[in-house]
Amino acid sequence: MPPALQRLDHVHVFVRDRPAAELWYAQALGFRRIAELEFWAVDGGPLTLADPSSSIHLALFEGPALACRSTLAFAVGPADFLAWRSHLFAVLGSPVQAEDHEVSWSLYFDDPDGNPYEITCYDHAVLAPELARGKAPLDAGRRDDPTANP
């Protein structure tokens, strides 16, 4: 049996333009530079960002887009799910469809470098009526048809 892991420490994210990416992550997801780790961001090292609670860290490396990418998924509660949907619309400029996975709901989007992200809520029963009634902000349609209702 392997030893226990405490938490996810950080994820390496490759971006073409680190200053532009830092701005996007601040505006879109609220991530900010960790001042104590800035010294790493020289000679190809990572610029480390954290969410407001400092529980999620991203290490931004400058480099070309990579063909093999993993989706980074964040967990939220129902009220925050709806708030994220509205926020992402404001930041990205287009609706982010809520995908129904029967036991959870997810929002999928990419950063400007094509790195995929997901925001997931497992309170399916709480969100389902809100999304069905159209009370959820930005009750936009499927990814292929942003004018249709879910």
Secondary structure as UniProt FT lines:
FT   STRAND          11..15
FT   HELIX           18..29
FT   STRAND          32..33
FT   HELIX           35..40
FT   TURN            43..44
FT   STRAND          47..50
FT   TURN            52..53
FT   STRAND          57..62
FT   STRAND          72..75
FT   HELIX           78..92
FT   STRAND          98..100
FT   STRAND          105..110
FT   TURN            112..113
FT   STRAND          116..121
FT   HELIX           124..132
FT   TURN            133..134
FT   TURN            143..144
FT   TURN            146..147
//
